[in-house]
């Protein structure tokens, strides 16, 4: 079986910690190690000295017009706008991470504040997702993503659910005992509007315990300044900056409870990572988060419920039985399983 894995140049690299790049790295190296499969990655330039829309257009044209006729499977592992035309008899497979920009575009309001952001949303993000729906088959990262694809008109029987794995460090590293007397509430992620971080800040400010601390880790982008300003009157809230990949496991281990109030997640890796480290996770009850990921999470219907859950855990500790089940559940999301199920999908696609 000949498999071509298509993506942007430099994105088959897991050093950035970015979810799609990590997936591309793991899938390429995992499939390449399988006997009987010839896997080649084909990379296309995504930036040049002209930058912006021209780079996007150049990459899209190059990727679309390349000759893929020697493949059995053409797998678009990236979310970039690649539309194979010269494909011969090969089947085109796309990995779907989420369809939120098409189904709930209002959640991208923070991206649409600049001309550059609006162009990127229209040309790269939404156009890429529409191209994805023209593929012969989809490999959806969760049940939610598959169901969303079906809502958008994709044929259910041509979509496979293949949950992605979490980094092996979350499973292999020994859990460290947290130091310090304060009960630490943690958040790791972007400060995008759809991440709903303001919800968690308002909830935390409702707590009354003095020995509580809320540490928020993430890049200073999107709504960062607005959120930082809203938290200035509570000295217990600290914005920590970007969480370095080499210290990310230790960062999780510094938390007593993890809050993740996101409104929409195609997968929700941070939830799995926290659970894998034995940390209780509180999510927003009405969020769209895959059922296989939200298992054993505490679901808060509003800020008051999240505040109560935080104080209960910090005063009484988490439920040990539920925490044990949560850890086992999260540690079941491995790259070995993802690679094995991807191979199974390839075989079924080739036989169809």
C-alpha contacts under 8 A as a table, 3 or more apart, distances in Angstrom:
res1	aa1	res2	aa2	distance
1	X	36	X	6.51
1	X	37	X	4.97
1	X	38	X	6.18
1	X	71	X	7.84
1	X	72	X	6.15
1	X	73	X	7.80
2	X	37	X	6.04
2	X	38	X	4.85
2	X	39	X	6.17
2	X	70	X	7.35
2	X	71	X	4.97
2	X	72	X	5.20
2	X	73	X	6.46
3	X	37	X	7.11
3	X	38	X	6.04
3	X	39	X	4.78
3	X	40	X	6.36
3	X	71	X	5.66
3	X	72	X	6.05
3	X	73	X	4.79
3	X	74	X	5.97
3	X	75	X	7.09
4	X	39	X	5.94
4	X	40	X	5.06
4	X	41	X	5.80
4	X	42	X	6.72
4	X	68	X	7.79
4	X	71	X	6.31
4	X	73	X	6.34
4	X	74	X	4.94
4	X	75	X	5.98
5	X	28	X	7.22
5	X	39	X	7.15
5	X	40	X	6.08
5	X	41	X	4.56
5	X	42	X	5.98
5	X	74	X	6.30
5	X	75	X	4.91
5	X	76	X	5.99
5	X	77	X	6.28
6	X	41	X	5.96
6	X	42	X	4.98
6	X	43	X	6.14
6	X	44	X	7.98
6	X	74	X	7.37
6	X	75	X	6.14
6	X	76	X	4.86
6	X	77	X	5.98
6	X	78	X	6.69
6	X	82	X	7.94
7	X	11	X	6.88
7	X	12	X	7.59
7	X	41	X	7.58
7	X	42	X	6.44
7	X	43	X	5.15
7	X	44	X	6.38
7	X	76	X	6.58
7	X	77	X	6.20
7	X	78	X	4.82
7	X	79	X	7.78
7	X	80	X	6.92
8	X	11	X	5.61
8	X	12	X	7.93
8	X	43	X	5.10
8	X	44	X	4.80
8	X	45	X	5.94
8	X	46	X	5.80
8	X	78	X	6.94
8	X	80	X	7.00
9	X	12	X	7.50
9	X	43	X	4.62
9	X	44	X	5.02
9	X	45	X	5.08
9	X	46	X	6.45
10	X	13	X	6.29
10	X	43	X	7.54
11	X	14	X	7.84
11	X	21	X	5.17
11	X	24	X	7.17
11	X	25	X	7.80
12	X	21	X	5.64
12	X	22	X	7.30
12	X	24	X	5.16
12	X	25	X	4.59
12	X	28	X	7.62
13	X	16	X	7.26
13	X	21	X	5.80
13	X	22	X	6.49
13	X	24	X	7.37
13	X	25	X	5.37
14	X	17	X	5.79
14	X	18	X	7.17
14	X	21	X	5.63
14	X	22	X	4.38
14	X	23	X	7.90
14	X	25	X	5.90
15	X	22	X	7.82
15	X	245	X	7.88
16	X	21	X	7.56
16	X	245	X	7.71
17	X	21	X	7.48
17	X	22	X	6.55
17	X	245	X	6.25
18	X	21	X	5.57
18	X	22	X	6.20
19	X	22	X	5.21
19	X	23	X	6.27
20	X	23	X	5.06
20	X	24	X	6.22
20	X	78	X	6.85
20	X	79	X	7.83
21	X	24	X	5.01
21	X	25	X	6.14
21	X	78	X	7.84
22	X	25	X	5.13
22	X	26	X	6.16
23	X	26	X	5.24
23	X	27	X	6.02
23	X	77	X	7.97
23	X	164	X	7.31
24	X	27	X	5.34
24	X	28	X	5.99
24	X	77	X	6.04
24	X	78	X	7.04
25	X	28	X	5.40
25	X	29	X	6.20
26	X	29	X	5.44
26	X	30	X	5.75
26	X	335	X	6.92
27	X	30	X	5.06
27	X	31	X	5.86
27	X	335	X	7.97
27	X	339	X	6.22
28	X	31	X	5.44
28	X	32	X	5.99
28	X	39	X	7.36
28	X	40	X	8.00
28	X	41	X	7.16
29	X	32	X	5.16
29	X	33	X	6.39
30	X	33	X	5.47
30	X	34	X	7.03
30	X	336	X	7.74
30	X	339	X	6.16
31	X	34	X	5.34
31	X	37	X	7.28
31	X	39	X	6.62
31	X	339	X	6.63
31	X	343	X	7.57
32	X	35	X	7.97
32	X	37	X	6.90
32	X	38	X	6.69
32	X	39	X	5.20
32	X	40	X	7.73
34	X	37	X	5.96
44	X	59	X	6.05
44	X	62	X	7.41
44	X	63	X	6.57
45	X	48	X	7.38
45	X	55	X	7.79
45	X	59	X	5.89
46	X	55	X	5.90
46	X	56	X	6.22
46	X	59	X	5.84
47	X	50	X	7.85
47	X	51	X	5.73
47	X	52	X	7.59
47	X	55	X	5.29
47	X	56	X	7.44
48	X	51	X	5.37
48	X	55	X	6.06
50	X	54	X	6.59
50	X	55	X	6.70
51	X	54	X	6.26
51	X	55	X	5.34
52	X	55	X	5.63
52	X	56	X	6.62
53	X	56	X	5.05
53	X	57	X	6.11
53	X	119	X	7.80
54	X	57	X	5.08
54	X	58	X	6.03
55	X	58	X	5.11
55	X	59	X	6.12
56	X	59	X	5.28
56	X	60	X	6.17
56	X	124	X	7.40
57	X	60	X	5.13
57	X	61	X	6.20
58	X	61	X	5.33
58	X	62	X	6.16
59	X	62	X	5.21
59	X	63	X	5.97
60	X	63	X	5.28
60	X	64	X	5.99
60	X	81	X	5.70
60	X	82	X	5.61
60	X	83	X	7.47
61	X	64	X	5.18
61	X	65	X	6.13
62	X	65	X	5.49
62	X	66	X	6.17
63	X	66	X	5.60
63	X	82	X	5.54
63	X	83	X	6.88
63	X	84	X	6.81
64	X	82	X	5.68
64	X	83	X	4.68
64	X	84	X	4.53
64	X	85	X	5.75
64	X	86	X	7.73
65	X	84	X	6.64
65	X	85	X	6.05
65	X	86	X	6.37
66	X	84	X	7.25
66	X	85	X	7.74
66	X	86	X	6.57
67	X	70	X	7.91
67	X	86	X	5.19
67	X	87	X	6.52
68	X	71	X	5.90
68	X	74	X	7.46
68	X	84	X	7.39
68	X	86	X	5.88
68	X	87	X	4.67
68	X	88	X	6.93
68	X	90	X	7.76
69	X	86	X	6.36
69	X	87	X	4.61
69	X	88	X	4.33
69	X	89	X	6.81
69	X	90	X	6.71
70	X	87	X	7.93
70	X	88	X	7.48
70	X	90	X	7.83
71	X	74	X	6.38
71	X	87	X	7.62
71	X	88	X	7.99
71	X	89	X	7.88
71	X	90	X	5.58
72	X	89	X	7.03
72	X	90	X	4.49
72	X	91	X	6.38
72	X	350	X	7.29
73	X	90	X	5.34
73	X	91	X	5.11
73	X	92	X	6.18
73	X	93	X	7.01
73	X	346	X	7.28
73	X	350	X	7.81
74	X	87	X	7.96
74	X	90	X	6.43
74	X	91	X	6.04
74	X	92	X	4.80
74	X	93	X	5.97
75	X	92	X	6.02
75	X	93	X	4.65
75	X	94	X	5.67
75	X	95	X	7.57
76	X	79	X	7.53
76	X	82	X	7.37
76	X	92	X	7.51
76	X	93	X	6.10
76	X	94	X	4.67
76	X	95	X	6.37
77	X	94	X	6.18
77	X	95	X	5.37
78	X	95	X	7.33
79	X	95	X	7.85
79	X	96	X	7.81
79	X	125	X	7.70
79	X	128	X	6.45
79	X	129	X	7.51
80	X	124	X	6.69
80	X	125	X	7.64
80	X	128	X	5.87
81	X	124	X	6.32
81	X	127	X	6.85
81	X	128	X	4.39
81	X	129	X	7.95
81	X	131	X	6.92
82	X	128	X	7.35
82	X	131	X	7.56
83	X	131	X	6.70
84	X	87	X	6.05
84	X	92	X	7.77
87	X	90	X	5.66
87	X	91	X	7.91
91	X	136	X	6.14
91	X	137	X	7.75
91	X	349	X	7.56
91	X	350	X	7.72
92	X	135	X	5.44
92	X	136	X	5.23
92	X	137	X	6.56
93	X	135	X	5.85
93	X	136	X	5.98
93	X	137	X	4.82
93	X	138	X	5.62
93	X	139	X	7.17
94	X	132	X	6.01
94	X	135	X	6.34
94	X	137	X	6.54
94	X	138	X	5.02
94	X	139	X	6.14
95	X	138	X	5.83
95	X	139	X	4.68
95	X	140	X	5.94
95	X	141	X	7.38
96	X	99	X	7.71
96	X	132	X	7.52
96	X	138	X	6.55
96	X	139	X	6.02
96	X	140	X	4.79
96	X	141	X	6.31
96	X	145	X	6.96
97	X	140	X	6.43
97	X	141	X	5.66
97	X	142	X	7.99
97	X	145	X	6.72
97	X	266	X	5.76
97	X	267	X	7.31
98	X	141	X	7.93
98	X	145	X	5.30
98	X	148	X	7.90
98	X	265	X	7.38
98	X	266	X	4.50
98	X	267	X	7.78
99	X	102	X	5.65
99	X	103	X	6.30
99	X	129	X	6.99
99	X	145	X	6.72
99	X	148	X	6.51
99	X	149	X	7.10
99	X	266	X	7.56
100	X	103	X	5.07
100	X	104	X	5.25
100	X	105	X	6.70
100	X	107	X	7.94
100	X	264	X	7.34
100	X	266	X	7.79
101	X	104	X	5.67
101	X	105	X	4.66
101	X	107	X	7.57
101	X	108	X	6.94
101	X	125	X	7.41
101	X	126	X	6.38
102	X	105	X	5.80
102	X	126	X	6.43
102	X	129	X	7.75
103	X	148	X	7.88
104	X	107	X	6.01
105	X	108	X	5.52
105	X	109	X	7.56
106	X	109	X	5.58
107	X	110	X	7.77
107	X	193	X	6.58
107	X	194	X	5.25
108	X	111	X	5.30
108	X	112	X	6.59
108	X	193	X	7.20
108	X	194	X	7.13
109	X	112	X	5.23
109	X	113	X	6.87
109	X	193	X	7.28
110	X	113	X	5.74
110	X	192	X	6.82
110	X	193	X	6.20
110	X	222	X	6.40
110	X	223	X	7.56
111	X	114	X	7.19
111	X	117	X	5.17
111	X	118	X	6.79
111	X	121	X	7.48
111	X	222	X	7.76
112	X	115	X	7.19
112	X	117	X	5.16
112	X	118	X	4.76
112	X	121	X	7.56
113	X	117	X	6.69
113	X	118	X	7.36
114	X	117	X	5.12
114	X	118	X	6.30
115	X	118	X	5.14
115	X	119	X	6.18
116	X	119	X	5.22
116	X	120	X	6.16
117	X	120	X	5.10
117	X	121	X	6.13
118	X	121	X	5.10
118	X	122	X	6.13
119	X	122	X	5.20
119	X	123	X	5.81
119	X	124	X	7.70
120	X	123	X	5.41
120	X	124	X	5.17
120	X	125	X	6.40
121	X	124	X	5.87
121	X	125	X	4.88
121	X	126	X	5.94
122	X	125	X	6.20
122	X	126	X	5.36
122	X	127	X	6.30
123	X	126	X	6.37
123	X	127	X	5.29
123	X	128	X	7.49
124	X	127	X	5.58
124	X	128	X	5.61
125	X	128	X	5.29
125	X	129	X	6.35
126	X	129	X	5.11
126	X	130	X	6.28
127	X	130	X	5.14
127	X	131	X	6.24
128	X	131	X	5.08
128	X	132	X	6.17
129	X	132	X	4.88
129	X	133	X	6.49
130	X	133	X	5.23
130	X	134	X	6.88
131	X	134	X	5.25
131	X	135	X	7.09
132	X	135	X	5.48
132	X	138	X	7.87
133	X	138	X	7.89
133	X	149	X	7.40
133	X	154	X	6.34
135	X	138	X	6.88
136	X	158	X	7.26
137	X	158	X	5.06
137	X	159	X	5.76
137	X	160	X	7.92
137	X	349	X	7.91
138	X	158	X	6.49
138	X	159	X	4.63
138	X	160	X	6.20
139	X	159	X	5.91
139	X	160	X	4.90
139	X	161	X	5.91
139	X	162	X	6.22
139	X	342	X	7.91
140	X	143	X	7.28
140	X	145	X	5.69
140	X	146	X	5.35
140	X	159	X	6.74
140	X	160	X	5.90
140	X	161	X	4.81
140	X	162	X	5.93
140	X	163	X	7.56
141	X	145	X	6.48
141	X	146	X	7.71
141	X	161	X	5.82
141	X	162	X	5.12
141	X	163	X	4.69
141	X	164	X	6.01
141	X	266	X	7.28
141	X	267	X	6.61
142	X	145	X	5.27
142	X	146	X	6.41
142	X	161	X	5.60
142	X	162	X	6.52
142	X	163	X	5.55
142	X	266	X	6.76
142	X	267	X	6.11
142	X	290	X	6.21
142	X	292	X	7.70
143	X	146	X	5.13
143	X	147	X	6.11
143	X	161	X	6.15
143	X	290	X	6.17
143	X	291	X	7.34
143	X	292	X	7.75
144	X	147	X	5.14
144	X	148	X	6.08
144	X	266	X	6.58
144	X	288	X	7.89
144	X	289	X	7.17
144	X	290	X	5.11
144	X	291	X	7.54
145	X	148	X	5.04
145	X	149	X	6.21
145	X	266	X	5.77
145	X	290	X	7.96
146	X	149	X	5.09
146	X	150	X	6.37
146	X	156	X	7.68
146	X	159	X	6.55
146	X	160	X	7.44
146	X	161	X	6.67
147	X	150	X	5.06
147	X	151	X	6.28
147	X	156	X	8.00
148	X	151	X	4.96
148	X	152	X	6.40
149	X	152	X	5.07
149	X	153	X	6.55
149	X	154	X	5.45
150	X	153	X	5.05
150	X	154	X	4.62
150	X	155	X	6.13
150	X	156	X	5.85
151	X	154	X	7.24
154	X	158	X	7.77
154	X	159	X	7.92
155	X	158	X	5.63
155	X	159	X	7.07
156	X	159	X	5.49
157	X	160	X	7.74
160	X	345	X	7.19
162	X	338	X	6.00
162	X	341	X	6.46
162	X	342	X	7.03
163	X	333	X	6.94
163	X	338	X	6.18
164	X	333	X	6.56
164	X	334	X	6.92
164	X	335	X	6.37
164	X	338	X	5.57
165	X	333	X	4.57
165	X	334	X	3.97
165	X	335	X	4.35
165	X	336	X	7.72
165	X	337	X	7.59
165	X	338	X	6.45
166	X	170	X	7.25
166	X	269	X	7.05
166	X	272	X	7.42
166	X	273	X	6.82
166	X	331	X	7.86
166	X	333	X	6.11
166	X	334	X	5.90
166	X	335	X	6.92
167	X	170	X	5.94
167	X	171	X	7.64
167	X	334	X	7.75
167	X	335	X	7.93
168	X	171	X	5.33
168	X	172	X	5.99
168	X	334	X	7.59
169	X	172	X	5.06
169	X	173	X	5.49
169	X	249	X	7.18
170	X	173	X	6.11
170	X	249	X	6.38
170	X	273	X	6.42
170	X	276	X	6.13
170	X	277	X	6.34
170	X	331	X	7.98
171	X	276	X	6.54
171	X	277	X	7.52
171	X	331	X	6.25
173	X	249	X	7.99
175	X	253	X	6.81
175	X	277	X	6.57
175	X	278	X	7.96
176	X	250	X	7.68
176	X	253	X	6.26
177	X	253	X	7.52
178	X	253	X	6.58
178	X	254	X	5.49
178	X	255	X	7.46
178	X	256	X	7.96
179	X	254	X	7.52
181	X	211	X	7.40
182	X	211	X	4.77
182	X	212	X	5.48
182	X	213	X	6.56
183	X	211	X	6.19
183	X	212	X	4.90
183	X	213	X	6.22
183	X	255	X	7.70
183	X	256	X	6.03
183	X	314	X	5.89
184	X	212	X	6.00
184	X	213	X	4.86
184	X	214	X	5.91
184	X	215	X	7.11
184	X	254	X	7.21
184	X	255	X	5.04
184	X	256	X	5.21
184	X	257	X	6.68
185	X	212	X	7.39
185	X	213	X	5.99
185	X	214	X	4.67
185	X	215	X	6.26
185	X	255	X	5.75
185	X	256	X	6.00
185	X	257	X	4.99
185	X	258	X	5.77
185	X	259	X	7.05
185	X	310	X	7.69
186	X	214	X	5.80
186	X	215	X	5.00
186	X	216	X	5.96
186	X	217	X	7.84
186	X	252	X	7.68
186	X	255	X	5.58
186	X	256	X	7.66
186	X	257	X	6.29
186	X	258	X	4.79
186	X	259	X	6.17
187	X	214	X	7.92
187	X	215	X	6.42
187	X	216	X	4.81
187	X	217	X	6.01
187	X	258	X	5.97
187	X	259	X	5.66
187	X	260	X	6.45
188	X	216	X	6.15
188	X	217	X	4.72
188	X	218	X	6.03
188	X	243	X	7.58
188	X	270	X	7.13
189	X	195	X	7.99
189	X	217	X	6.46
189	X	218	X	5.28
189	X	270	X	7.55
190	X	195	X	6.95
190	X	218	X	5.46
190	X	219	X	6.53
190	X	221	X	7.75
191	X	195	X	6.33
191	X	196	X	7.91
191	X	197	X	6.66
191	X	218	X	6.92
191	X	219	X	7.48
191	X	220	X	7.73
191	X	221	X	6.57
191	X	222	X	5.85
191	X	223	X	5.49
191	X	224	X	5.78
192	X	195	X	5.32
192	X	196	X	7.38
192	X	221	X	7.91
192	X	222	X	5.61
192	X	223	X	6.15
193	X	196	X	5.59
193	X	197	X	7.54
193	X	222	X	7.64
193	X	223	X	6.74
194	X	262	X	5.99
194	X	263	X	5.50
194	X	264	X	6.65
195	X	260	X	7.76
195	X	261	X	6.39
195	X	262	X	3.94
195	X	263	X	6.02
195	X	264	X	7.48
196	X	199	X	5.63
196	X	200	X	7.41
196	X	261	X	5.64
196	X	262	X	5.13
196	X	263	X	6.33
197	X	200	X	5.29
197	X	201	X	6.46
197	X	227	X	7.72
197	X	260	X	7.75
197	X	261	X	6.30
197	X	262	X	7.19
198	X	201	X	5.00
198	X	202	X	6.12
198	X	227	X	6.38
199	X	202	X	5.29
199	X	203	X	6.18
199	X	261	X	6.73
199	X	303	X	6.34
200	X	203	X	4.98
200	X	204	X	6.07
200	X	259	X	6.98
200	X	260	X	7.70
200	X	261	X	6.35
200	X	303	X	7.04
200	X	306	X	7.56
201	X	204	X	5.12
201	X	205	X	6.21
201	X	231	X	6.95
202	X	205	X	5.21
202	X	206	X	6.62
202	X	303	X	6.56
203	X	206	X	5.32
203	X	207	X	7.14
203	X	303	X	4.46
203	X	304	X	6.15
203	X	306	X	5.88
203	X	307	X	4.89
204	X	207	X	5.43
204	X	214	X	7.46
204	X	306	X	7.80
204	X	307	X	5.71
204	X	310	X	7.79
205	X	208	X	7.81
205	X	234	X	6.96
205	X	307	X	7.99
206	X	304	X	7.25
206	X	307	X	6.06
207	X	307	X	5.65
207	X	308	X	7.49
207	X	310	X	7.83
207	X	311	X	6.69
209	X	212	X	5.96
209	X	311	X	7.46
210	X	236	X	7.95
212	X	236	X	6.59
213	X	236	X	4.85
213	X	237	X	6.01
213	X	238	X	7.56
214	X	236	X	6.16
214	X	237	X	4.69
214	X	238	X	6.04
215	X	237	X	6.22
215	X	238	X	4.98
215	X	239	X	5.97
215	X	240	X	6.41
216	X	237	X	7.84
216	X	238	X	6.30
216	X	239	X	4.92
216	X	240	X	5.80
216	X	241	X	7.58
217	X	239	X	6.32
217	X	240	X	5.14
217	X	241	X	5.27
217	X	242	X	5.62
217	X	243	X	5.81
218	X	240	X	7.35
218	X	241	X	5.27
218	X	242	X	4.44
218	X	243	X	6.37
219	X	224	X	7.89
219	X	241	X	5.81
219	X	242	X	4.90
220	X	224	X	5.37
220	X	225	X	7.51
220	X	241	X	6.83
220	X	242	X	7.77
221	X	224	X	5.44
221	X	225	X	7.87
222	X	225	X	7.93
223	X	226	X	5.32
223	X	227	X	6.11
224	X	227	X	5.23
224	X	228	X	6.01
225	X	228	X	5.08
225	X	229	X	6.08
226	X	229	X	5.22
226	X	230	X	6.32
227	X	230	X	5.06
227	X	231	X	6.43
228	X	231	X	5.29
228	X	232	X	6.43
228	X	239	X	7.23
229	X	232	X	5.39
230	X	233	X	7.45
231	X	234	X	5.70
231	X	235	X	7.91
231	X	237	X	6.48
232	X	235	X	6.77
232	X	237	X	7.81
234	X	237	X	5.93
235	X	238	X	7.37
240	X	243	X	7.79
243	X	247	X	7.12
243	X	248	X	6.12
243	X	251	X	7.42
244	X	247	X	5.43
244	X	248	X	5.98
245	X	248	X	5.05
246	X	249	X	7.77
247	X	250	X	5.37
247	X	251	X	6.19
248	X	251	X	4.93
248	X	252	X	6.42
249	X	252	X	5.25
249	X	253	X	6.26
249	X	277	X	7.97
250	X	253	X	4.88
250	X	254	X	6.31
251	X	254	X	5.26
251	X	255	X	7.28
252	X	255	X	5.63
252	X	274	X	6.35
252	X	277	X	7.10
253	X	256	X	7.86
253	X	277	X	6.73
253	X	279	X	7.87
255	X	258	X	6.62
255	X	279	X	7.24
256	X	279	X	6.35
256	X	280	X	7.45
256	X	314	X	7.39
257	X	279	X	5.72
257	X	280	X	5.22
257	X	281	X	6.15
257	X	282	X	7.70
257	X	310	X	7.25
257	X	313	X	7.45
258	X	274	X	6.82
258	X	279	X	6.59
258	X	280	X	6.19
258	X	281	X	4.81
258	X	282	X	6.30
259	X	281	X	5.77
259	X	282	X	4.82
259	X	283	X	6.14
260	X	270	X	7.94
260	X	271	X	7.16
260	X	281	X	7.26
260	X	282	X	6.19
260	X	283	X	5.05
260	X	284	X	7.27
261	X	282	X	7.47
261	X	283	X	4.94
261	X	284	X	4.79
261	X	287	X	7.69
262	X	265	X	7.03
262	X	283	X	7.31
262	X	284	X	6.80
262	X	287	X	6.57
263	X	284	X	7.22
263	X	286	X	7.49
263	X	287	X	4.43
263	X	288	X	6.04
263	X	289	X	7.83
264	X	287	X	5.74
264	X	288	X	4.64
264	X	289	X	5.92
265	X	268	X	5.28
265	X	288	X	6.29
265	X	289	X	5.14
265	X	290	X	7.33
266	X	289	X	6.68
266	X	290	X	6.85
267	X	289	X	6.80
267	X	290	X	6.17
267	X	293	X	7.05
268	X	271	X	5.58
268	X	272	X	6.92
268	X	289	X	6.94
268	X	290	X	7.78
268	X	293	X	6.86
269	X	272	X	5.16
269	X	273	X	6.08
270	X	273	X	4.99
270	X	274	X	6.12
271	X	274	X	5.37
271	X	275	X	6.26
271	X	281	X	6.81
271	X	293	X	7.17
271	X	294	X	7.67
272	X	275	X	5.12
272	X	276	X	5.97
272	X	293	X	6.68
272	X	330	X	5.08
272	X	331	X	7.84
273	X	276	X	5.10
273	X	277	X	6.48
273	X	330	X	7.18
274	X	277	X	5.21
274	X	278	X	6.66
274	X	279	X	5.45
274	X	280	X	7.45
274	X	281	X	6.99
275	X	278	X	5.09
275	X	279	X	5.24
275	X	280	X	6.46
275	X	281	X	6.80
275	X	323	X	7.63
275	X	326	X	5.76
275	X	327	X	5.09
275	X	330	X	5.91
276	X	279	X	7.45
276	X	326	X	7.35
276	X	327	X	4.60
276	X	328	X	7.24
276	X	329	X	7.91
276	X	330	X	5.12
276	X	331	X	5.52
277	X	327	X	6.84
278	X	323	X	6.29
278	X	324	X	7.23
278	X	326	X	7.55
278	X	327	X	5.57
279	X	323	X	7.23
280	X	297	X	7.03
280	X	298	X	7.63
280	X	318	X	6.62
280	X	323	X	6.44
281	X	297	X	5.27
281	X	298	X	6.10
282	X	297	X	5.83
282	X	298	X	4.62
282	X	299	X	5.80
282	X	300	X	6.80
282	X	306	X	7.13
282	X	309	X	7.71
283	X	287	X	7.76
283	X	297	X	6.71
283	X	298	X	6.24
283	X	299	X	5.12
283	X	300	X	6.17
284	X	287	X	5.48
284	X	299	X	5.61
284	X	300	X	5.10
284	X	301	X	6.14
284	X	302	X	7.33
285	X	299	X	4.57
285	X	300	X	5.08
285	X	301	X	4.92
285	X	302	X	7.90
286	X	301	X	6.75
289	X	293	X	7.03
289	X	294	X	6.46
290	X	293	X	5.39
290	X	294	X	6.32
291	X	294	X	5.30
291	X	295	X	6.44
292	X	295	X	5.95
293	X	330	X	7.72
294	X	297	X	5.55
295	X	326	X	7.17
295	X	329	X	7.97
296	X	322	X	6.40
296	X	323	X	7.49
296	X	325	X	7.24
296	X	326	X	5.35
297	X	326	X	7.66
298	X	309	X	7.80
299	X	306	X	7.96
300	X	303	X	7.25
300	X	305	X	5.08
300	X	306	X	5.08
300	X	309	X	7.78
301	X	305	X	6.15
301	X	306	X	7.60
302	X	305	X	5.38
302	X	306	X	6.47
303	X	306	X	5.09
303	X	307	X	6.13
304	X	307	X	5.10
304	X	308	X	6.20
305	X	308	X	5.10
305	X	309	X	6.16
306	X	309	X	5.05
306	X	310	X	6.18
307	X	310	X	5.19
307	X	311	X	6.30
308	X	311	X	5.24
308	X	312	X	6.03
309	X	312	X	5.10
309	X	313	X	6.20
310	X	313	X	5.39
310	X	314	X	6.17
311	X	314	X	5.10
311	X	315	X	5.92
312	X	315	X	5.20
312	X	316	X	5.71
312	X	317	X	7.11
313	X	316	X	5.32
313	X	317	X	4.44
313	X	318	X	5.17
314	X	317	X	5.68
318	X	323	X	7.11
319	X	322	X	5.52
319	X	323	X	6.11
320	X	323	X	4.99
320	X	324	X	6.10
321	X	324	X	5.18
321	X	325	X	6.38
322	X	325	X	5.14
322	X	326	X	6.07
323	X	326	X	4.96
323	X	327	X	6.16
324	X	327	X	5.20
324	X	328	X	6.30
325	X	328	X	5.17
325	X	329	X	6.07
326	X	329	X	5.06
326	X	330	X	6.16
327	X	330	X	5.23
327	X	331	X	6.10
328	X	331	X	5.25
328	X	332	X	6.42
329	X	332	X	5.40
329	X	333	X	7.56
330	X	333	X	5.81
331	X	334	X	6.94
333	X	337	X	7.30
333	X	338	X	7.97
334	X	337	X	5.45
334	X	338	X	6.51
335	X	338	X	4.86
335	X	339	X	6.02
336	X	339	X	5.27
336	X	340	X	6.17
337	X	340	X	5.09
337	X	341	X	6.12
338	X	341	X	5.29
338	X	342	X	6.10
339	X	342	X	5.00
339	X	343	X	6.32
340	X	343	X	5.27
340	X	344	X	6.40
341	X	344	X	4.93
341	X	345	X	6.16
342	X	345	X	5.04
342	X	346	X	6.25
343	X	346	X	5.03
343	X	347	X	6.29
344	X	347	X	5.18
344	X	348	X	6.35
345	X	348	X	5.16
345	X	349	X	6.09
346	X	349	X	5.09
346	X	350	X	6.14
347	X	350	X	5.19
347	X	351	X	6.22
348	X	351	X	5.10
348	X	352	X	6.17
349	X	352	X	5.22
